[in-house]
Amino acid sequence: MQSRRSNFADLSHSLEIAKHRNFRRAALELDISASALSHALRGLEERLGVRLLNRTSRSVTLTAAGEALQSALVRPFDEINSALDVLNRFRDAPTGRVRLSVPTEAAQFLIGPVMATFLERYPEIEIEFSVNNRMIDVVESGFDAGIRYGGTVPQDMIAQRLSADIRWLVVGAPSYFERFGAPVHPNDLQAHRCVRLRIGDDRIYRWEFERGGENIEVNVSGGLTVDQWIAANPTKTISSFGLGGDTIFTGLSSQLLRNRIAVGGFSIYQALQASLRGRLANKAWIARNMSYIVSYAYGSSKDTCGVGRGEFEAGSCNNRDVLNKAYFGPNAFDIRHNFSAGVVLDTKGGFRFSQIWTAQTNPPFTISVPQIGGLTSTNAIFSTDLNGDGGTGSGSPRGDILPGVDLGQFGRDIRNTSDLNAVIRNYNQNVAGHITPAGQALVTAGLFTQAQLIALKAVSPLIPLIPAGNPNPFASKLFNLDLRVSRPIKIEEAPWIHKSFEIEPSFDAFNLFNRRGHNNYVGGLGGGFGSLNFDYAASKTPGQQLSDLQAQRAFLFSPRVIQFGVRVSFGH
């Protein structure tokens, strides 16, 4: 039997009858009369040549053929209904993916301010942007729409104005105007060194001026455009433009720029100590007397920015909010577990054993974004100043905490280099390669595009992972034992001096087990020798190999020292 549109309707009707086992209820569900439904089913049975239902005055049951047909039809019709429900979503509320091609300035000034509101209002819409200043065919490139400057939209495209006229400003550095003078009329720009802009259709932008009905377009003179300069100087960075300083980024209080403002903070130290003191006499087969004190302390030391002495003038983690709770955390004195014990044991043979046992855990460390990738000192505001709080007076930014870790977290929640590598991977995927707030300020001012800043390496740096074979960066073998063994000998009423006296020869061993250990080498993530992510195993450079690192770390304890002594005490 050939498929006809009427067959699909009748098959749908048969499923409703099979579902309700009643013509009247099925007819109400389908919004048709019971007689029309009965007629449609009879016609279907005649076309199929098979009886589908057994009808009586009281009931409707399926024949074997009817049951087979119902079993075969239920799933396909459910899928058809589900597909129709999906279409209803498009009718009830906007949904789906929209691809847009926009220039850098449109992404910043038009899209950025409204995107959060738009996504909250239309959560089912997925927006995909391609931010590029090059002119492309929107339709041919697979985009649903695009944003362009007025006058560059192809005539065969439907356009809608999105903004008022854009006002451009001519700006220059004070030092430039002092040297070359300031232009008075737009035509004076012909004699000045201007930075030219190549717009989306690959033309050099002619500077436009308007006043009192007079319109002037000036093809300004100048050297290379920014793009041409970058292409001609592929190894140069944003440092070449001299923008990384507090004469450019003057801050909120520029009149106080050169004054040093004392920035203090708070410190808090908390500890819980438990100690056990006692003395035993004739309690063991070898000991006559034993005096002991055993102490355990659980400590916590925190302060502003984890600097160690927050009450003194010190650096902050955020110039705009020095006392932010997010930047109050553990410092280098935050040693959680401290154990010590002192034991003096007198044996039955007259020997005395004096012992001091000590052990402690390592303090944590704070991991910062390293100044790598060619941007250092003041220019690092374009790479490591992730929170945009600026520098310390000369423009050099503070070391911002690596996203994904908190103050003093390395050595605690981030227990080892493997855990830290997971944080670095997440940073490299989600933060590295993006411009900082200082870079965004240059884009907002229209001086550079985001693509140009990326080419000039004015982005957060990609951090190398820590090689798997690198040594543990934390101090090792934080355990020590000092021991003295002596044998007091008492002489009563020596005839030649007529007095009693005591001689006590002794043997001392400091760091008895010679567990010297090494200090930590948490030198950041800069990738150079002494840092966590330097490849010590692969290095062939003299002075930068694993043995050199051990020498640089130095030993935690002095080597075992042994000394002998005699003590003489005279009585009365």
WOURQUI-V982364 format. One record per residue. N is the residue number from 0. RES is the residue in one small letter. SS is DSSP state (H for helix, E for strand, C for the rest). NEAR is the number of other ideal C-beta (glycine too) atoms within 10 Angstrom. Layout:
N RES SS NEAR
N RES SS NEAR
This chain:
0 m C 7
1 q C 5
2 s C 8
3 r C 10
4 r H 7
5 s H 12
6 n H 15
7 f H 12
8 a H 13
9 d H 20
10 l H 18
11 s H 15
12 h H 21
13 s H 24
14 l H 17
15 e H 18
16 i H 25
17 a H 21
18 k H 13
19 h H 15
20 r C 13
21 n C 15
22 f H 19
23 r H 11
24 r H 14
25 a H 23
26 a H 20
27 l H 15
28 e H 15
29 l H 17
30 d C 6
31 i C 15
32 s C 13
33 a H 15
34 s H 10
35 a H 12
36 l H 22
37 s H 17
38 h H 12
39 a H 19
40 l H 21
41 r H 14
42 g H 13
43 l H 19
44 e H 18
45 e H 10
46 r H 14
47 l H 16
48 g C 8
49 v C 14
50 r C 13
51 l C 21
52 l E 19
53 n E 11
54 r E 13
55 t C 7
56 s C 4
57 r C 5
58 s C 9
59 v E 17
60 t E 12
61 l E 18
62 t C 14
63 a H 10
64 a H 15
65 g H 21
66 e H 13
67 a H 13
68 l H 20
69 q H 17
70 s H 11
71 a H 10
72 l H 15
73 v H 13
74 r H 9
75 p H 10
76 f H 13
77 d H 11
78 e H 10
79 i H 12
80 n H 10
81 s H 9
82 a H 9
83 l H 9
84 d H 9
85 v H 9
86 l H 9
87 n H 9
88 r H 12
89 f H 11
90 r H 8
91 d H 9
92 a C 12
93 p C 13
94 t C 14
95 g E 10
96 r E 9
97 v E 14
98 r E 16
99 l E 18
100 s E 24
101 v E 20
102 p C 21
103 t H 19
104 e H 19
105 a H 21
106 a H 19
107 q H 18
108 f H 14
109 l H 15
110 i H 17
111 g H 11
112 p H 9
113 v H 10
114 m H 13
115 a H 9
116 t H 9
117 f H 12
118 l H 13
119 e H 8
120 r H 11
121 y C 14
122 p C 11
123 e C 12
124 i E 14
125 e E 12
126 i E 13
127 e E 11
128 f E 16
129 s E 16
130 v E 17
131 n C 16
132 n C 21
133 r C 13
134 m C 18
135 i C 13
136 d C 12
137 v C 20
138 v C 13
139 e C 7
140 s C 11
141 g C 10
142 f C 18
143 d C 13
144 a E 14
145 g E 22
146 i C 20
147 r C 20
148 y C 16
149 g C 11
150 g C 7
151 t C 12
152 v C 15
153 p C 11
154 q C 5
155 d C 6
156 m C 12
157 i C 6
158 a C 12
159 q C 7
160 r C 7
161 l C 12
162 s C 11
163 a C 6
164 d C 8
165 i C 11
166 r C 6
167 w C 12
168 l C 6
169 v C 14
170 v C 10
171 g C 14
172 a C 12
173 p H 9
174 s H 10
175 y H 13
176 f H 12
177 e H 9
178 r H 8
179 f H 12
180 g C 11
181 a C 12
182 p C 17
183 v C 7
184 h C 9
185 p H 18
186 n H 11
187 d H 12
188 l H 18
189 q H 13
190 a H 12
191 h C 17
192 r C 12
193 c C 19
194 v C 16
195 r C 18
196 l C 19
197 r E 15
198 i C 17
199 g C 18
200 d C 13
201 d C 9
202 r C 11
203 i E 13
204 y C 17
205 r C 13
206 w E 16
207 e E 12
208 f E 15
209 e E 11
210 r E 8
211 g C 4
212 g C 5
213 e E 8
214 n E 8
215 i E 13
216 e E 10
217 v E 17
218 n C 12
219 v C 20
220 s C 12
221 g C 13
222 g C 11
223 l C 13
224 t C 17
225 v H 18
226 d H 16
227 q H 13
228 w H 16
229 i H 17
230 a H 11
231 a H 10
232 n C 13
233 p C 7
234 t C 7
235 k C 15
236 t C 19
237 i H 25
238 s H 19
239 s H 13
240 f H 19
241 g C 13
242 l C 23
243 g C 26
244 g C 16
245 d C 19
246 t C 13
247 i C 16
248 f C 21
249 t C 12
250 g C 15
251 l C 8
252 s C 9
253 s H 11
254 q H 8
255 l H 10
256 l C 13
257 r C 9
258 n C 8
259 r C 9
260 i C 9
261 a C 7
262 v C 17
263 g C 14
264 g C 22
265 f C 11
266 s E 18
267 i E 11
268 y E 12
269 q E 9
270 a E 12
271 l E 9
272 q E 10
273 a E 9
274 s E 11
275 l E 10
276 r E 10
277 g E 9
278 r E 10
279 l E 13
280 a E 10
281 n C 10
282 k C 10
283 a C 11
284 w C 6
285 i C 9
286 a E 15
287 r E 16
288 n E 14
289 m E 18
290 s E 15
291 y E 15
292 i E 13
293 v E 15
294 s E 15
295 y E 15
296 a E 16
297 y E 13
298 g E 18
299 s E 14
300 s E 20
301 k E 19
302 d E 24
303 t E 26
304 c C 25
305 g C 25
306 v C 19
307 g C 15
308 r C 13
309 g C 23
310 e C 12
311 f C 13
312 e C 12
313 a C 17
314 g C 15
315 s C 21
316 c C 25
317 n C 18
318 n C 20
319 r C 12
320 d C 13
321 v C 17
322 l C 15
323 n C 14
324 k H 7
325 a H 11
326 y H 20
327 f E 19
328 g E 21
329 p E 23
330 n C 23
331 a C 16
332 f C 16
333 d C 24
334 i C 19
335 r C 18
336 h E 13
337 n E 17
338 f E 15
339 s E 16
340 a E 17
341 g E 16
342 v E 15
343 v E 15
344 l E 19
345 d E 18
346 t E 16
347 k C 11
348 g C 8
349 g C 12
350 f E 13
351 r E 17
352 f E 15
353 s E 17
354 q E 16
355 i E 14
356 w E 15
357 t E 15
358 a E 15
359 q E 17
360 t C 16
361 n C 19
362 p C 22
363 p C 25
364 f E 26
365 t C 25
366 i C 26
367 s E 17
368 v C 25
369 p C 24
370 q C 19
371 i C 21
372 g C 19
373 g C 16
374 l C 23
375 t C 17
376 s H 15
377 t H 20
378 n H 26
379 a H 27
380 i H 29
381 f H 29
382 s C 29
383 t C 24
384 d C 26
385 l C 18
386 n C 18
387 g C 18
388 d C 19
389 g C 22
390 g E 21
391 t C 14
392 g C 12
393 s C 10
394 g C 23
395 s C 21
396 p E 27
397 r C 20
398 g C 19
399 d C 19
400 i E 24
401 l C 26
402 p C 14
403 g C 17
404 v C 21
405 d C 19
406 l C 24
407 g C 23
408 q C 22
409 f E 24
410 g C 23
411 r C 17
412 d C 11
413 i E 22
414 r C 12
415 n C 13
416 t H 21
417 s H 10
418 d H 13
419 l H 24
420 n H 18
421 a H 13
422 v H 18
423 i H 23
424 r H 13
425 n H 13
426 y H 21
427 n H 16
428 q H 9
429 n H 12
430 v C 19
431 a C 17
432 g C 12
433 h C 14
434 i C 19
435 t C 25
436 p H 16
437 a H 25
438 g H 26
439 q H 16
440 a H 18
441 l H 24
442 v H 19
443 t H 13
444 a C 10
445 g C 16
446 l C 16
447 f C 24
448 t C 21
449 q H 22
450 a H 16
451 q H 21
452 l H 23
453 i H 15
454 a H 20
455 l C 24
456 k C 18
457 a C 28
458 v C 22
459 s C 25
460 p C 24
461 l C 13
462 i C 26
463 p C 18
464 l C 15
465 i C 20
466 p C 15
467 a C 9
468 g C 10
469 n C 18
470 p C 15
471 n C 12
472 p C 22
473 f C 21
474 a C 18
475 s C 18
476 k C 14
477 l C 19
478 f E 15
479 n E 21
480 l E 16
481 d E 16
482 l E 17
483 r E 17
484 v E 16
485 s E 19
486 r E 14
487 p E 15
488 i E 11
489 k E 12
490 i E 12
491 e E 9
492 e E 10
493 a E 12
494 p C 5
495 w C 5
496 i C 10
497 h C 7
498 k E 12
499 s E 14
500 f E 15
501 e E 14
502 i E 13
503 e E 15
504 p E 14
505 s E 16
506 f E 13
507 d E 16
508 a E 16
509 f E 18
510 n C 20
511 l C 15
512 f C 12
513 n C 12
514 r C 16
515 r C 16
516 g C 15
517 h E 21
518 n C 13
519 n C 17
520 y C 21
521 v C 21
522 g C 19
523 g C 21
524 l C 24
525 g C 19
526 g C 16
527 g C 13
528 f C 17
529 g C 16
530 s C 19
531 l C 26
532 n C 22
533 f C 22
534 d C 14
535 y C 19
536 a C 12
537 a C 9
538 s C 15
539 k C 6
540 t C 8
541 p C 7
542 g C 10
543 q C 16
544 q C 16
545 l H 13
546 s H 9
547 d H 16
548 l H 19
549 q H 14
550 a H 12
551 q H 15
552 r H 19
553 a C 10
554 f E 16
555 l C 16
556 f C 16
557 s C 11
558 p C 9
559 r C 13
560 v E 12
561 i E 10
562 q E 10
563 f E 8
564 g E 11
565 v E 9
566 r E 11
567 v E 9
568 s E 11
569 f E 10
570 g C 12
571 h C 4
